[in-house]
Amino acid sequence: MSEMTEVKTFMVVGSALFNESEFPIRQKFVKYVRALNENQAKEKVYMDLGSKNKIRRKNINIVEIKEIDPSTSKEKRIKELSKLDKIIL
């Protein structure tokens, strides 16, 4: 049998260099992600910023990763996901 692992909610704070090629600007960000641990949360932020904003990993500076109570998240999607007790695919 496989062991059940609890998915947690993390707040990731940092800055990233947006629009590197034309008018580069370093901008702060706060992202809320669901992950099993801090490393997965960090990878999720790298993937999201890289795929949606074309930002390279070297241009993303993560300052803080903190586990939070999902109800304190400012993103409705995170609050709704935290209420699920199982997902059927």
N, C-alpha and C positions, 0 to 999 in steps of 0.2 A: 504494500500500500504506500501511496505517496503522502508525504506530510503536508498538511495545510499551512500555508504561509499567509500572513495578514498583509494586505495592501495598505500602505500608510499614505498620508498626505504631507507633502513637503513644500515649503516656501523657499524658492531659490532667488537670491538677490545678487545682482552683478551689473556689469556694464558691457556694452558691445560696440564695435565700430561699424556703424551702418553706412551704406552707400559709399563704400571704399573707393570706387573708381572715379566718381564724379565730384561729389561734395561730401567728403568724409566727415562724419560727426559721431563722437562717442556719446552714447546715450545710456542712462541707467535703466534697468528693468527689474521687475518683480514678477516671477512666474510661479504659479501653483501647479504642481504635478502630483500624480498618483504613481507610486512606485513601491517596490519591496524594501529598498534601502537607499542610502544617500548616493551611492555610485550609480544606481539606475536612474535616480532623479537627475543627476548631473548629465548623464548620457541623453536623457529625454530632452533636456534644455538645449544641449548641443545639436541634437537632431532637429528639433523644432525651429530654432533660429537659423540653422544651416539650410533647411529645406524651404522655409517660408520667406526668408530674407536674404538668402545667399551669403550668409556670413561664415567666414572660415573659423574653425575652432581656435586658431591662434589669436583671433580678434575678439574672442569672448573671454571676459574676466569674471569668474564666479567668486564672489566675496563671502557669501554665507549660504549654507544649506541647513534648514531647521525643520524638524518635524512639528507639525501643527495640528490642532483640532480642526477637522474638515468644516465644521460649522463657522469657523472664523475666516474662512476663505472668502475673498471678494468675487470669485468666479462662480456663477450659478451652476455651471457644468460640473465643477468639482464637488459642490454640495450635493447635487443630485447623484453623482456616481458613488459618493460615500454612503448613500442610503441603501444601495443595492446589496443584498446578501449573497446573490449568486447570479452568474451570467450563463445563459444557455445559448450555445452556438449551433 
